[in-house]
Amino acid sequence: MTDSVWRDTLRALPVFSGELPGFNTDAAPESPIPLLEEWLTYAIDSGVSQPHVMTLATAGSDGSPSARNLILKDITADGLWFASLDNSPKGRELAANPKAALTLYWREHGRQIRVVGSIEKGPREVSEKDFLARKPAARAAAIAGPESEILESQQKFLQRVEDAKAILDFRPDFVPDEWTAYLVKPAAVEFWQASRDRDQIRLRYSRDASGWAKNLLWP
């Protein structure tokens, strides 16, 4: 396809179907976490596909951005949690630049939540609990080899996974030192709702010295 054909094809694709939920910004709470929990609960109860998947964006010391999808592991009063190996590419980027942006997107509802904040490593016991809650195959894959490094062959991967399973069979409580629970402490949280008659409704929470400031944003 030429560029012009792709442009026409992409513009013709439908964006949202069915009814979209409303968003009464006047009734929004004074801080973002309760609203985030409300939207996530609604997504789960509505049967949205993979409602806990989020896009995490990081940048290294040179400023080059990187993004990937992973699983939201927890929500607390302090922020949002995910887990990873700290010697992975994202772990190294977070060590060099402990800030991140993440996005939760629910196509069925025409909703997304954008979060920007600082990153902290959680307590060791939280990291261990998270790793041991993973399915055995996921734990084996996590310790089988260096994440994102060049893999010589699929057979090599399968063999290393079998070796890792043997370790876990012998030590079922094994947790690699590198496995880390990360906390995203929000500095800004934006709630984005598609709307048939207004295109979109945007509400941003920004942390200041006294707590949270709420502002509507132009579409």
Secondary structure, 3 states (H helix, E strand, C coil): CCHHHHHHHHHHCCCCCCCCCCCCHHHCCCCHHHHHHHHHHHHHHCCCCCCCEEEEEEECCCCCEEEEEEECCEEECCEEEEEEECCCHHHHHHHHCCEEEEEEEEHHHCEEEEEEEEEEECCHHHHHHHHHHCCHHHHHHHHHCCCCCCCCCHHHHHHHHHHHHHHHHHCCCCCCCCEEEEEEEEEEEEEEEEECCCEEEEEEEEEECCEEEEEEECC
